[in-house]
Amino acid sequence: MDDNQRIDFWLLALTLILAGMGLVMVYSSSMYLSIDKIGSGSYYFKRQTMHLVIGLLVMMFLTRVNYRGFANIGTALLIVGYVMLCALLIQNQIKGIWVNRWLRVGRIAFQPSEIMKVILIIFLAGTISNMGEKVRDFKRGFLPLLGIILLTFVLVFLEPHLGISVLLLISGLYILFVGRAKLIHMIMILVPVFSSIILLVTRVPYMKKRWEEFISPEMAYQIKQSIISIGSGGLFGVGLGNSTQKYYFLPELHTDFVFSILAEEIGLIGAGILMLLTLMYVLRGFKIARQAPDMFGFLLASGFSFMMAIQVFVNIGVAIRLLPTTGMTLPFISYGGSSLVTYFIATGILLNISKQGNFEMRLSRELGARRYRRVFT
């Protein structure tokens, strides 16, 4: 059977549909901003199309590279990730910039924190699968892995990027949990870790401001405009391209708040379809995890799926004022090359795990059938 026939068709189809919806929404939400800043209504659309093509090529390449190879390079990838995060902090210090998440190398700029989402999961999945039962040992297994997770959290937090740093922390702890770390060890660290995060949020000025705006009866301007945008769409929306909130009423509309524009233009029905497609993607990812041929594949697939679910929940939660603003994008929908390519990488690995799992399942069935024929014929 041809390799392409073994790829999980449903996950691939869901990915392409979501990316297509994202391309449409980037064009619609950024058109006025693009005209005003660049002089061309398609500037952000063209850039996102380029990111999409790169992401697709990387994804298709990864479907043909056995995912098990990543288990051997997890530590090397982690070191590269830390070098990029430290380089970003040094770059910001030299330039005297307080808030910047973009590392510039020549003419290329990217967000190391986005790439760390894939790197951390690969490292943890590979290390835990090699450790076996040692992950249940507090000193030799659990504590070193927790140290890696916390170091990653701190480096991303210092950018500063609270949203992605907490996402990395939660996802890392989730992989420890499904990787069979002891529950008592998890409980022991949850209280001090999250108490420290709350303390940081109340001490760092811009984070404290976001929290105060969230709990204040007078909502922050950004959140208020997001709610207006979603409410204006009603059930069926005002039509693609007809949003009024994109005329400088709603900041970050093509990145952090693209869901609000989507809900305004294609209504609650369209927003519901998006959430359903995302849910199907996540469930498909967890199904691939259950059918993975080994522990490494299981941890990779479940880690990527969990991270996707949390990021979507947080982005939409911010848009509807369920959560304070975090600066996290909506996977496959928001404008941004680093985020888009990162999720295409994750999808490529998921597709490869499904392909390997399907192949080994068929091989097992064929071997079983041969043994049956030898015994009974």
N, C-alpha and C positions, 0 to 999 in steps of 0.2 A: 504493500500500500504506500502511496506517495506521502512524503512528510507533511505536506500542506493539508492532507486529509485528516491527519491526526491532531491538528491544531484545534483548540476549543473554539468552535465557530461562534458560539453565543457570546463569549467574552470578547472576541475580536469585533463582532458586530456591534456590541454595546459600546466598546471603546470608540469605534469610528463614528457612531451616531452622536455620542457625547462630544467628541472633538468637533464634529460638524456643527452641532448646536453652538458650541463655544465660538467657532469662527464667525458664525452669523451674529452672535451677540456682541462680539468684540467690534465688528464693523458698525453695528447699529449704535452701540453705546459710546463709541469713541469718535464717531464721525464729526460731530461739531467741535470737539476738543482738538481733533486732528487738523481740521480746517483752520481753527483759531491759532494754533501753535506752529504748525508746519506749512499750512497753505494748501494741503491736500487732504481730502476726506478719507483717503484709503491708506494713510501712512501706517497706523497701528494694525490695520487689517493685513497689509502686505507683510509686515514684520511677523505677525502671528502665523501667517501662512508659511513663511520660511521656517519658523519654529516647528510648525506642524509637520512639514516635510522632513526636517531633521529627526524629529521624534519618531515618525513612521519608519524611517530608514534604520534607526537604532533599534526600534522594537522588532522589526523583521529580522535584523541581524541576530538579535538575542534569542529569537525562537529557534535558531539553527546552532546555537552554542550551548552545549550541555551545561545546565545550571550548576551541576556538581563542582565544576571548575572554580566557581566563586568561593567555595569553602576553603580553598587553598590560598586565596589571596585576600581574605578578609582583613587580616592584620595590616597588610601593605596598603589596602584601600583606606583603612582607618587612619594610618599615619599621613597619607596624602590629604585626607579630609581635615585633619588637625593642622597640617601645614597651611592649607588654604584659609582656615578660620583664623589662625594666628597672623597670617599675612594680611588679612582684612583688617584686623585690629591694629596692626602696625601701620598700615596704609592710612587708617582713620586718624591715628595719633600724629603722623607726619603732616597730614593736611589740616589738622585741627578740627576734624569733623566729629560731632557728637553722635549723630544718628546716620548711619550709612550701612546698607546690607549688600552692597555690590562691590565685588572684587574686580578690578580692571587689569587685564593682561593684554597689553597692546591695544588693539581696537575692540577686543572682546570683553564684555562685562557680564558677570553672572553672579548668582547668589550661592555661596558655599553652603549656607544653611539648608537650602533645598536639596542639594546633592547629598548632604549628610543624612537625609531621611532614608535614602537607599543604602548608603554605606553602613550606617549603624545597624540596620536590620540584617544585612549580609554578615557583618562581623559577629553579632550576637548569635544568629542562627548557626553559623559555622562553628563557633566556639562551643556553644551548648551541645550541639550534636556530637562533637568530638569528646566533650567532657563525660557524657553519659550521666551516671549517678553522682558524679563529683559536684554537679551543680547544686545538690542538696546539702553539701558541706558548706557551712557558713563562711569559714575562713578561707578555704582553698578554692571554692567555687563561686558562691553567691557574692561575697564581698568584693572581689576583684572586678566582677562584671558590673556590680552596682557602681563602683568607682568610675568605670568607663562611661556609664550612662550619665552620672553626675558631672563628670568633666565635660562631656558633650553639651549638657544643659548649660553649664556656666559659660562656655565659650560662645555659644549662640546667644545667650542672655546678654552678654556684654556688647553685642553689636549696636544697639540692643534690639532683640526680637523676642519678646515674651511669648507670643503665640506659638512660634515654631519650636522654641526651647521647651515649652511645656508639652507640646505634641511629641517631641523626641523622648522626653522623660516618660510620659504615659505609655508610649509605644514600646519603649525599652523594658519597662516594668511588665507590660503585657507579655512580651516574649519570654521574660524570666518565668512568669506564671505558667504559661502554656508549655514552657520547657521543663516543667516539673520541679521548679524551685519550691522549697517548703513554704507553706502558707504562713506559718508563724514568723518566718524571716521577712516576708512581704509586709505583714502587719507591723512588725517592729520598726520598719523604716518609713512606712507611709505617713505616720503622724508627724515625725520631725521634718521630713522632706517637704510636705505640703504646708506645714506651719511656717517653714522658712520662706516658701514662695509667697505666702500671704504677707509676711513681714516685709519682704522685698517690694511687693506691689504697693504697700502703704508708705514706703520710704523713698522709692525712686520717683522723682517729680512727675514725669510725663505719664507714668503708669498710675500714680495716685490720682492724677487729674482725670484719666479715663474712668477709673473706678468711681470717683465722686460724681462724674457726669452720668454714669450708669445708674447709680442709686438715687440721684437727685430727682425730685418731682419734675423739675424743668429739664427735659432731656437735652442731651448734646445736640447741636445743630445737625451733625452728620446722621445720627440715629433718627432724629425727627424727620429729616428729609427722606430717609430710607422707608420709614413707615408710611409717609405720604405717598411715595412712589408705589409701594405694594398695594396700598388701599385704592389708588387711582385706577389700577388695572381691572378691578372687579373680577368677574368670573372668566370673561373671554379676552380681556386686554384691550388696549387702545390701538393695537396693530403694530407690526414691526416697523421701526423707524419713527414712530409717532410719539415717543416718550417726551414729556415736557421737562422732566426732572434732569435730563442730561444737559440742559442749557445752563450749566454752572450752578444748579441748585444742589445737586448731590455730588460731593467730592469723591474721588477714587471710584467713580462709577464703573469703569471698565476693568477694575481689578478686585478690590475688596467687596464692592457693593454691586457687582454685576447681576446678582440674583434679584436685587430690587428692580433693576431695569427690565430684566426678563419677566418678572411678575407683572410689571406695569404694561409691557407691550404684548405679552401673550397670555396674560391673566393667570388666575389661580389654577385653571385647568392645565395650562402650559407648565406652570411651576410644579404642579403635582406630577406631571409626566416626567419632568426632569428628575424629581426625587425618586420616582419609581424606577427609572432607568439606572440611577445611581445605586439604589437598593439592590437591583438585580445584579449589577456589577459586583457589589460587595459579597452578595450571597454566592455568586458564581466563584468568586475568589476563595471563599471558605470551603466550597465544594471541592475545588482543586486541592486545597490543603488536606481535606479528609482523604482524598484519593492519591495523595503524593506517595511515591514509592519509598521514601525514607524520611527520617526525622528532619534533616536539613531542608528538604523540600516543603515539609509540613510547616516548619517555623517560618520560612521565607514567605510562603503563600498566605498564611494566617496573619503574619506581621504586616505585609503590604495591604491586605484587605482591611485589617483593623485600623491602620493609619488613614486609609482612604475614608472609612466610615467616620472617624473622629473629625477629620478635617472638614468634611462636608457638613457634619452636624454643627461644628463651631461656626463656619462661615454663614450658614443659614440662620443659626441662632443669634449671631450678631445683627444680621439684617432685620430680624423681627424683634429685636431688643430682649432676647432671652439671655444674652451674654454681653459683657462689655466688649468694645472693639479690640481686636487682636492683631489685625494686619495680615490675616491668613486669606489666601485666595480660594476660589471654588475650583477644585480639580477639573481639568479639561475645559472649563468654561471661561474662567478669568483670563485676561491678558497677562502674559508673562512667559518668556522662553524657558527660564530655569525650572519653574513649576511644571510646565507642560511636558518638557523633555524628561523630567524626573519621573512623572507618572507613566510616560511611554516606556521608560526603562523598566519600571515595576511591572507593567503589563507584559512586556516582552519576556521577562523572567517567569511570570505566571503562565504564559502560553507555553513556555518551554517545559515547565513542571508538568502541566497537563499532558503535553505530548509524550514526555518520558513515562508518565504514569499510565497513560493509555497503551503505549507500546509494551510496557512490562506486564500489564494486565492481560493483554492479548497473548503475549508470549507464555505467560503462566497457564492460560487456558489451553493453548495449543499443546504444551508439554503435558498437562493433565490429561488431555484427550488422547495423546499418544500412549501414555502409561495405561489408560483405561483399555485401549485397543489391544495392547500387548497382553494384558491380564485376561481379558474376556474373549479374545479371538485367537 
